[in-house]
Amino acid sequence: METTAVATKTKWAVDPTHSEVTFKVKHLMITNVKGEFRKFNAEIESDGKDFTNASISATIDASSIFTNEDNRDGHLKVPTSSM
């Protein structure tokens, strides 16, 4: 008798209270600007604990950008077509 193993799909979702999406960019070659996106989600789906063929999807709400500078944040949220 031959048996065939069936892989169980496992799905993980990012816990936003224990996760972050941050960035750091050089500004005028003098200093770094740090920021974060406050609204995001991500999921990983795999065959059990085997990540060889895992799929990952993530979305970031660009309007949730925060750099601790209201003027800069406002500028970053302006659509490029209106610049």
MDTraj code that builds the backbone (N, CA, C; nanometers):
import mdtraj as md
import numpy as np

residues = "MET GLU THR THR ALA VAL ALA THR LYS THR LYS TRP ALA VAL ASP PRO THR HIS SER GLU VAL THR PHE LYS VAL LYS HIS LEU MET ILE THR ASN VAL LYS GLY GLU PHE ARG LYS PHE ASN ALA GLU ILE GLU SER ASP GLY LYS ASP PHE THR ASN ALA SER ILE SER ALA THR ILE ASP ALA SER SER ILE PHE THR ASN GLU ASP ASN ARG ASP GLY HIS LEU LYS VAL PRO THR SER SER MET".split()
xyz = np.array([
    [0.0839, -0.1169, 0.0000],
    [0.0000, 0.0000, 0.0000],
    [0.0893, 0.1244, 0.0000],
    [0.0603, 0.2173, -0.0877],
    [0.1381, 0.3404, -0.0987],
    [0.0601, 0.4538, -0.0334],
    [0.1289, 0.5357, 0.0455],
    [0.0625, 0.6498, 0.1079],
    [0.1223, 0.7770, 0.0525],
    [0.0400, 0.8762, 0.0419],
    [0.0836, 1.0070, -0.0059],
    [0.0674, 1.1066, 0.1070],
    [0.1747, 1.1775, 0.1385],
    [0.1679, 1.2789, 0.2439],
    [0.1007, 1.4040, 0.1887],
    [0.0104, 1.4583, 0.2652],
    [-0.0573, 1.5813, 0.2274],
    [-0.0053, 1.6928, 0.3185],
    [0.0507, 1.7942, 0.2574],
    [0.1037, 1.9061, 0.3353],
    [-0.0110, 1.9916, 0.3874],
    [0.0010, 2.0304, 0.5110],
    [-0.0974, 2.1182, 0.5720],
    [-0.0515, 2.2613, 0.5536],
    [-0.1378, 2.3432, 0.4971],
    [-0.1055, 2.4848, 0.4805],
    [-0.1131, 2.5534, 0.6165],
    [-0.0130, 2.6329, 0.6454],
    [-0.0091, 2.7099, 0.7682],
    [-0.0021, 2.8570, 0.7309],
    [-0.0821, 2.9379, 0.7970],
    [-0.0849, 3.0808, 0.7673],
    [-0.0545, 3.1594, 0.8943],
    [0.0398, 3.2551, 0.8800],
    [0.0728, 3.3447, 0.9892],
    [0.0356, 3.4858, 0.9474],
    [-0.0088, 3.5637, 1.0434],
    [-0.0386, 3.7055, 1.0195],
    [0.0467, 3.7882, 1.1144],
    [0.0974, 3.8988, 1.0665],
    [0.1787, 3.9875, 1.1482],
    [0.0912, 4.0467, 1.2584],
    [0.1438, 4.0490, 1.3781],
    [0.0762, 4.1115, 1.4914],
    [0.1211, 4.2575, 1.4969],
    [0.0350, 4.3529, 1.4598],
    [0.0780, 4.4925, 1.4523],
    [0.1206, 4.5527, 1.5853],
    [0.0781, 4.4946, 1.6960],
    [0.1198, 4.5490, 1.8255],
    [0.2618, 4.5068, 1.8625],
    [0.3154, 4.4074, 1.7920],
    [0.4517, 4.3607, 1.8193],
    [0.5408, 4.3686, 1.6948],
    [0.5009, 4.4503, 1.5987],
    [0.5750, 4.4622, 1.4727],
    [0.5877, 4.6090, 1.4349],
    [0.6804, 4.6363, 1.3439],
    [0.6969, 4.7740, 1.2969],
    [0.7555, 4.7741, 1.1569],
    [0.7238, 4.8803, 1.0838],
    [0.7836, 4.9041, 0.9529],
    [0.8504, 5.0405, 0.9633],
    [0.9825, 5.0397, 0.9639],
    [1.0582, 5.1629, 0.9822],
    [1.1553, 5.1833, 0.8663],
    [1.2076, 5.3053, 0.8560],
    [1.3069, 5.3355, 0.7531],
    [1.3995, 5.4446, 0.8044],
    [1.5130, 5.4564, 0.7379],
    [1.6098, 5.5623, 0.7668],
    [1.6710, 5.6036, 0.6338],
    [1.6704, 5.7339, 0.6040],
    [1.7288, 5.7846, 0.4801],
    [1.8253, 5.8986, 0.5115],
    [1.9262, 5.9120, 0.4276],
    [2.0235, 6.0205, 0.4412],
    [1.9588, 6.1494, 0.3912],
    [1.9736, 6.2582, 0.4669],
    [1.9174, 6.3885, 0.4301],
    [2.0315, 6.4880, 0.4119],
    [2.0455, 6.5391, 0.2895],
    [2.1477, 6.6398, 0.2554],
    [2.2895, 6.5946, 0.2904],
    [2.3122, 6.4638, 0.2944],
    [2.4428, 6.4064, 0.3253],
    [2.4951, 6.4514, 0.4617],
    [2.4062, 6.5035, 0.5454],
    [2.4468, 6.5533, 0.6765],
    [2.3921, 6.4668, 0.7891],
    [2.2665, 6.4315, 0.7764],
    [2.1991, 6.3608, 0.8854],
    [2.1075, 6.2533, 0.8297],
    [2.0533, 6.1739, 0.9176],
    [1.9570, 6.0719, 0.8781],
    [1.8180, 6.1113, 0.9251],
    [1.7192, 6.0808, 0.8446],
    [1.5792, 6.0982, 0.8823],
    [1.5224, 5.9593, 0.9057],
    [1.4644, 5.9398, 1.0227],
    [1.4018, 5.8127, 1.0563],
    [1.2505, 5.8294, 1.0498],
    [1.1835, 5.7227, 1.0154],
    [1.0385, 5.7278, 1.0110],
    [0.9783, 5.5897, 1.0197],
    [0.8483, 5.5879, 1.0156],
    [0.7760, 5.4620, 1.0241],
    [0.6437, 5.4730, 0.9494],
    [0.5884, 5.3574, 0.9186],
    [0.4530, 5.3483, 0.8664],
    [0.3706, 5.2829, 0.9763],
    [0.2618, 5.3468, 1.0142],
    [0.1852, 5.2996, 1.1293],
    [0.0724, 5.2038, 1.0937],
    [0.0391, 5.1938, 0.9661],
    [-0.0671, 5.1008, 0.9239],
    [-0.0109, 5.0061, 0.8186],
    [-0.0104, 4.8794, 0.8496],
    [0.0427, 4.7783, 0.7586],
    [-0.0115, 4.6426, 0.7991],
    [0.0003, 4.5467, 0.7092],
    [-0.0302, 4.4082, 0.7430],
    [0.0514, 4.3177, 0.6536],
    [0.0704, 4.1963, 0.6992],
    [0.1462, 4.0979, 0.6222],
    [0.1020, 3.9584, 0.6639],
    [0.1109, 3.8664, 0.5683],
    [0.0773, 3.7266, 0.5929],
    [0.1809, 3.6373, 0.5259],
    [0.2065, 3.5258, 0.5884],
    [0.2946, 3.4240, 0.5325],
    [0.2164, 3.2933, 0.5309],
    [0.2205, 3.2253, 0.4172],
    [0.1548, 3.0951, 0.4067],
    [0.2581, 2.9934, 0.3609],
    [0.2650, 2.8815, 0.4326],
    [0.3648, 2.7798, 0.3997],
    [0.3036, 2.6411, 0.4119],
    [0.3814, 2.5435, 0.3697],
    [0.3438, 2.4033, 0.3869],
    [0.3948, 2.3610, 0.5243],
    [0.3095, 2.3717, 0.6246],
    [0.3511, 2.3400, 0.7605],
    [0.4663, 2.4275, 0.8032],
    [0.5759, 2.3676, 0.8491],
    [0.6933, 2.4435, 0.8923],
    [0.7980, 2.4560, 0.7822],
    [0.7676, 2.4091, 0.6626],
    [0.8605, 2.4163, 0.5493],
    [0.8361, 2.5461, 0.4727],
    [0.9339, 2.6352, 0.4746],
    [0.9200, 2.7657, 0.4085],
    [0.9789, 2.7673, 0.2681],
    [1.0173, 2.6526, 0.2152],
    [1.0786, 2.6461, 0.0836],
    [0.9916, 2.7116, -0.0229],
    [0.8632, 2.6845, -0.0214],
    [0.7707, 2.7401, -0.1209],
    [0.6702, 2.8354, -0.0577],
    [0.7097, 2.9018, 0.0491],
    [0.6187, 2.9925, 0.1201],
    [0.5823, 3.1115, 0.0329],
    [0.4635, 3.1637, 0.0561],
    [0.4234, 3.2878, -0.0108],
    [0.4049, 3.3951, 0.0959],
    [0.4484, 3.5143, 0.0615],
    [0.4434, 3.6263, 0.1546],
    [0.3714, 3.7411, 0.0864],
    [0.2769, 3.8005, 0.1571],
    [0.2108, 3.9198, 0.1041],
    [0.2123, 4.0276, 0.2118],
    [0.2356, 4.1501, 0.1688],
    [0.2409, 4.2612, 0.2628],
    [0.1828, 4.3854, 0.1968],
    [0.1161, 4.4666, 0.2765],
    [0.0665, 4.5957, 0.2298],
    [0.1012, 4.7012, 0.3337],
    [0.1346, 4.8191, 0.2840],
    [0.1660, 4.9316, 0.3713],
    [0.0800, 5.0489, 0.3265],
    [0.0110, 5.1113, 0.4203],
    [-0.0695, 5.2302, 0.3920],
    [0.0263, 5.3496, 0.3911],
    [0.0582, 5.3989, 0.2727],
    [0.1551, 5.5080, 0.2600],
    [0.1104, 5.6340, 0.3330],
    [-0.0206, 5.6531, 0.3483],
    [-0.0681, 5.7723, 0.4179],
    [-0.0449, 5.7651, 0.5691],
    [0.0024, 5.6506, 0.6186],
    [0.0293, 5.6373, 0.7620],
    [0.1747, 5.6700, 0.7959],
    [0.2467, 5.7329, 0.7027],
    [0.3869, 5.7671, 0.7267],
    [0.3984, 5.8650, 0.8436],
    [0.5015, 5.8466, 0.9249],
    [0.5268, 5.9334, 1.0392],
    [0.6775, 5.9508, 1.0537],
    [0.7230, 6.0780, 1.0454],
    [0.8656, 6.1075, 1.0615],
    [0.8911, 6.2032, 1.1779],
    [0.7875, 6.2296, 1.2556],
    [0.7961, 6.3197, 1.3702],
    [0.8170, 6.4651, 1.3282],
    [0.7768, 6.4990, 1.2070],
    [0.7843, 6.6369, 1.1555],
    [0.6620, 6.6572, 1.0677],
    [0.5633, 6.7302, 1.1190],
    [0.4348, 6.7459, 1.0488],
    [0.4492, 6.8008, 0.9074],
    [0.5353, 6.9020, 0.8867],
    [0.5515, 6.9590, 0.7524],
    [0.6070, 6.8565, 0.6539],
    [0.7057, 6.7812, 0.6961],
    [0.7643, 6.6785, 0.6093],
    [0.6617, 6.5691, 0.5802],
    [0.5900, 6.5255, 0.6834],
    [0.4887, 6.4222, 0.6627],
    [0.3827, 6.4695, 0.5643],
    [0.3401, 6.5943, 0.5779],
    [0.2416, 6.6499, 0.4850],
    [0.2947, 6.6524, 0.3428],
    [0.4205, 6.6915, 0.3264],
    [0.4828, 6.6951, 0.1940],
    [0.4904, 6.5542, 0.1327],
    [0.5259, 6.4561, 0.2144],
    [0.5379, 6.3179, 0.1650],
    [0.4026, 6.2592, 0.1258],
    [0.2950, 6.3128, 0.1781],
    [0.1608, 6.2608, 0.1467],
    [0.0975, 6.3258, 0.0246],
    [0.1627, 6.4285, -0.0317],
    [0.1104, 6.4958, -0.1506],
    [0.1324, 6.4056, -0.2723],
    [0.0272, 6.3807, -0.3522],
    [0.0460, 6.2986, -0.4734],
    [0.1509, 6.3622, -0.5655],
    [0.2344, 6.2798, -0.6270],
    [0.3415, 6.3321, -0.7124],
    [0.2876, 6.4080, -0.8324],
    [0.1669, 6.3785, -0.8771],
    [0.1108, 6.4481, -0.9922],
    [0.0754, 6.5932, -0.9599],
    [0.0661, 6.6295, -0.8315],
    [0.0330, 6.7663, -0.7942],
    [0.1546, 6.8461, -0.7515],
    [0.2738, 6.7881, -0.7662],
    [0.3967, 6.8589, -0.7271],
    [0.4459, 6.9446, -0.8410],
])
top = md.Topology()
chain = top.add_chain()
for i, resn in enumerate(residues, 1):
    res = top.add_residue(resn, chain, resSeq=i)
    for name in ("N", "CA", "C"):
        top.add_atom(name, md.element.get_by_symbol(name[0]), res)
traj = md.Trajectory(xyz[None], top)
